Amino acid sequence: MDRELIGLPFILLAAAFLTPATMLVPYRYFRSPERARAISALALFVFVPLVAFCTVRWRWGIDELDDSPAAGLPYLAAAYETFWLWCASMVALLLLHSPMTRVGEMLRPSDKIDPDIFE
């Protein structure tokens, strides 16, 4: 994979996979959708740089760091991609808020007690 996931393709794919995965747990366990959205946004501020910087060597095809002056350019590009990945993830978070609220309600166990069970 020589430079196929650099820039816009990486940003769009990472936002498409990272945002719903980050949203699933808070929307499942918190009853308040606003609290779940806030925790998802805070989680994205942690996971986005991790994904951007941990995949630099794989995406750029770097086997070993040499002592050339341009050795840090992929990491500078990862910092730039991190900002745009945050922006794309926040937009996806706002767009997916309502559907994930419904999914969280479906996945959450019901508080209703079935009267047939206790008869």
C-alpha positions as CSV (number, residue, x, y, z in Angstrom):
1,M,0.0,0.0,0.0
2,D,2.1,2.8,-1.2
3,R,0.4,6.1,-0.5
4,E,-3.1,5.0,-1.2
5,L,-4.5,6.2,2.1
6,I,-3.1,9.7,2.4
7,G,-5.1,12.8,2.7
8,L,-8.8,12.9,1.8
9,P,-9.3,9.2,1.2
10,F,-7.9,8.5,4.7
11,I,-9.9,11.2,6.3
12,L,-13.2,10.1,4.8
13,L,-12.6,6.4,5.5
14,A,-11.3,6.9,9.0
15,A,-14.3,9.2,9.9
16,A,-16.7,6.7,8.4
17,F,-15.4,3.8,10.5
18,L,-14.2,5.6,13.6
19,T,-17.2,7.8,14.4
20,P,-19.9,5.1,14.5
21,A,-17.6,2.7,16.4
22,T,-16.9,5.5,19.0
23,M,-20.6,6.3,19.2
24,L,-21.9,2.8,19.8
25,V,-20.8,2.3,23.4
26,P,-21.9,5.6,24.9
27,Y,-25.3,5.5,23.1
28,R,-25.8,2.0,24.3
29,Y,-25.1,2.6,28.0
30,F,-26.2,6.2,28.6
31,R,-29.9,7.1,28.6
32,S,-29.4,10.7,27.9
33,P,-28.6,11.3,24.2
34,E,-26.9,14.6,24.9
35,R,-24.5,12.9,27.4
36,A,-23.8,10.1,25.0
37,R,-23.0,12.7,22.3
38,A,-20.7,14.6,24.6
39,I,-18.8,11.5,25.6
40,S,-18.6,10.4,22.0
41,A,-17.1,13.8,21.0
42,L,-14.6,13.6,23.9
43,A,-13.7,10.0,22.9
44,L,-13.1,11.2,19.3
45,F,-10.6,13.8,20.6
46,V,-8.6,10.9,22.0
47,F,-9.0,8.3,19.3
48,V,-8.5,10.4,16.2
49,P,-4.9,11.4,16.9
50,L,-4.2,7.8,17.9
51,V,-5.5,6.5,14.6
52,A,-3.8,9.2,12.5
53,F,-0.3,8.8,14.1
54,C,-0.3,5.1,14.7
55,T,-1.0,4.4,11.0
56,V,1.6,6.8,9.6
57,R,4.2,4.1,9.0
58,W,1.7,1.8,7.3
59,R,0.0,4.5,5.2
60,W,3.2,6.2,4.0
61,G,5.2,3.0,3.6
62,I,8.0,3.9,6.0
63,D,10.2,1.0,7.0
64,E,12.7,2.8,9.0
65,L,13.3,6.4,9.9
66,D,16.4,7.8,8.3
67,D,18.3,11.0,9.2
68,S,17.2,13.0,6.2
69,P,15.6,16.4,6.7
70,A,12.3,15.2,5.3
71,A,11.9,12.3,7.7
72,G,9.4,14.1,9.8
73,L,7.1,15.2,7.0
74,P,4.8,12.2,7.3
75,Y,4.2,13.1,10.9
76,L,3.5,16.7,10.0
77,A,1.0,15.5,7.4
78,A,-0.6,13.2,10.1
79,A,-1.0,16.3,12.3
80,Y,-2.7,18.1,9.5
81,E,-4.9,15.0,8.8
82,T,-5.8,14.9,12.5
83,F,-7.4,18.3,12.4
84,W,-9.5,17.5,9.3
85,L,-10.3,14.1,10.7
86,W,-11.6,15.8,13.8
87,C,-13.7,18.1,11.7
88,A,-15.1,15.2,9.6
89,S,-15.8,13.1,12.7
90,M,-17.7,15.9,14.4
91,V,-19.9,16.4,11.3
92,A,-20.5,12.7,11.1
93,L,-21.3,12.7,14.9
94,L,-23.9,15.4,14.4
95,L,-25.4,13.6,11.3
96,L,-25.5,10.2,13.1
97,H,-26.9,11.5,16.4
98,S,-30.5,10.7,15.7
99,P,-30.0,7.2,14.1
100,M,-27.6,6.2,16.9
101,T,-30.1,7.4,19.5
102,R,-32.6,5.0,18.1
103,V,-30.1,2.2,17.8
104,G,-29.0,2.7,21.4
105,E,-32.7,2.5,22.5
106,M,-33.1,-0.8,20.7
107,L,-29.9,-2.3,22.1
108,R,-30.6,-1.1,25.7
109,P,-32.4,-3.5,27.9
110,S,-36.0,-2.5,28.7
111,D,-37.0,-1.3,32.2
112,K,-40.5,-2.6,31.7
113,I,-41.4,-5.7,33.7
114,D,-43.4,-8.3,31.9
115,P,-46.4,-9.2,34.2
116,D,-46.7,-12.7,32.7
117,I,-43.3,-13.7,34.1
118,F,-44.2,-13.0,37.7
119,E,-47.6,-14.6,37.8
